[in-house]
Amino acid sequence: MKPINEDEAEILIEEHLRSRGWDVTDFTVSRKRWRDHFDGEEIDRVFLL
């Protein structure tokens, strides 16, 4: 299997989330590239439940 880059991984993750009913555009539930509360480190995706 060929390695995938970060952009391709993000597409796969979003497709997976959508197929399970998540609205990946609803930023009250999920945010991409979030920096708050992580000492300046960037988080790929955070879920706000």
Backbone as CSV, one residue per row, in Angstrom:
resi,resn,N_x,N_y,N_z,CA_x,CA_y,CA_z,C_x,C_y,C_z
1,MET,0.835,-1.182,0.000,0.000,0.000,0.000,0.878,1.242,0.000
2,LYS,0.586,2.162,-0.887,1.346,3.401,-1.015,1.033,4.340,0.157
3,PRO,2.055,4.928,0.773,1.799,5.889,1.849,0.984,7.071,1.315
4,ILE,0.174,7.664,2.184,-0.605,8.832,1.783,-0.096,10.056,2.530
5,ASN,-0.311,11.216,1.937,0.132,12.440,2.597,-0.974,12.956,3.524
6,GLU,-0.696,14.028,4.231,-1.644,14.546,5.228,-2.952,15.009,4.590
7,ASP,-2.887,15.639,3.420,-4.113,16.087,2.749,-4.995,14.904,2.354
8,GLU,-4.389,13.843,1.851,-5.150,12.646,1.477,-5.761,11.988,2.717
9,ALA,-5.011,11.980,3.816,-5.524,11.405,5.059,-6.722,12.206,5.559
10,GLU,-6.636,13.521,5.462,-7.744,14.369,5.897,-9.006,14.093,5.080
11,ILE,-8.855,13.900,3.788,-9.998,13.571,2.927,-10.625,12.255,3.353
12,LEU,-9.802,11.250,3.601,-10.314,9.950,4.040,-11.036,10.047,5.377
13,ILE,-10.468,10.796,6.299,-11.085,10.960,7.616,-12.428,11.660,7.485
14,GLU,-12.489,12.728,6.683,-13.749,13.455,6.513,-14.802,12.590,5.831
15,GLU,-14.406,11.798,4.853,-15.354,10.880,4.207,-15.901,9.879,5.228
16,HIS,-15.033,9.367,6.060,-15.432,8.410,7.095,-16.415,9.051,8.078
17,LEU,-16.104,10.268,8.521,-16.983,10.964,9.458,-18.348,11.251,8.830
18,ARG,-18.353,11.717,7.572,-19.624,11.993,6.878,-20.463,10.727,6.749
19,SER,-19.816,9.603,6.449,-20.557,8.354,6.273,-21.188,7.892,7.585
20,ARG,-20.721,8.444,8.697,-21.272,8.097,10.007,-22.162,9.190,10.569
21,GLY,-22.515,10.160,9.700,-23.478,11.175,10.087,-22.922,12.456,10.675
22,TRP,-21.604,12.603,10.726,-21.014,13.830,11.249,-21.088,14.931,10.191
23,ASP,-21.387,16.150,10.632,-21.337,17.322,9.759,-19.977,17.972,9.987
24,VAL,-19.035,17.723,9.099,-17.666,18.213,9.298,-17.550,19.716,9.075
25,THR,-18.631,20.361,8.654,-18.622,21.822,8.503,-19.225,22.520,9.714
26,ASP,-19.754,21.763,10.680,-20.332,22.330,11.889,-19.216,22.516,12.916
27,PHE,-18.721,23.734,13.023,-17.566,23.986,13.884,-17.917,24.069,15.365
28,THR,-19.189,23.827,15.719,-19.524,23.695,17.137,-19.267,22.262,17.582
29,VAL,-19.013,21.363,16.638,-18.802,19.945,16.927,-17.359,19.528,16.650
30,SER,-16.788,20.022,15.576,-15.457,19.591,15.147,-14.704,20.775,14.555
31,ARG,-13.422,20.846,14.871,-12.576,21.896,14.291,-11.286,21.276,13.793
32,LYS,-10.794,21.830,12.682,-9.525,21.364,12.133,-8.420,22.360,12.491
33,ARG,-7.213,21.839,12.620,-6.013,22.636,12.879,-6.220,23.623,14.021
34,TRP,-6.553,23.086,15.159,-6.903,23.862,16.346,-5.677,24.056,17.213
35,ARG,-5.477,25.234,17.770,-4.299,25.521,18.593,-4.614,25.849,20.048
36,ASP,-5.853,26.119,20.375,-6.191,26.530,21.739,-5.871,25.428,22.748
37,HIS,-5.296,25.832,23.876,-5.041,24.957,25.035,-4.021,23.837,24.769
38,PHE,-3.182,23.985,23.783,-2.193,22.933,23.501,-0.785,23.504,23.395
39,ASP,-0.521,24.537,24.171,0.809,25.164,24.220,1.343,25.508,22.837
40,GLY,0.473,25.977,21.936,0.898,26.378,20.610,1.028,25.251,19.613
41,GLU,0.898,24.001,20.075,0.951,22.857,19.159,-0.340,22.795,18.365
42,GLU,-0.224,22.464,17.106,-1.429,22.364,16.269,-2.015,20.960,16.338
43,ILE,-3.319,20.884,16.600,-4.043,19.624,16.637,-4.750,19.470,15.299
44,ASP,-4.613,18.308,14.661,-5.234,18.101,13.345,-6.749,18.245,13.390
45,ARG,-7.367,17.657,14.372,-8.830,17.740,14.495,-9.196,17.521,15.956
46,VAL,-10.130,18.312,16.423,-10.627,18.170,17.786,-12.153,18.057,17.705
47,PHE,-12.712,17.209,18.563,-14.157,17.014,18.617,-14.678,17.631,19.907
48,LEU,-15.649,18.490,19.773,-16.223,19.214,20.906,-17.553,18.572,21.258
49,LEU,-17.516,17.688,22.212,-18.732,16.959,22.596,-19.264,17.425,23.922
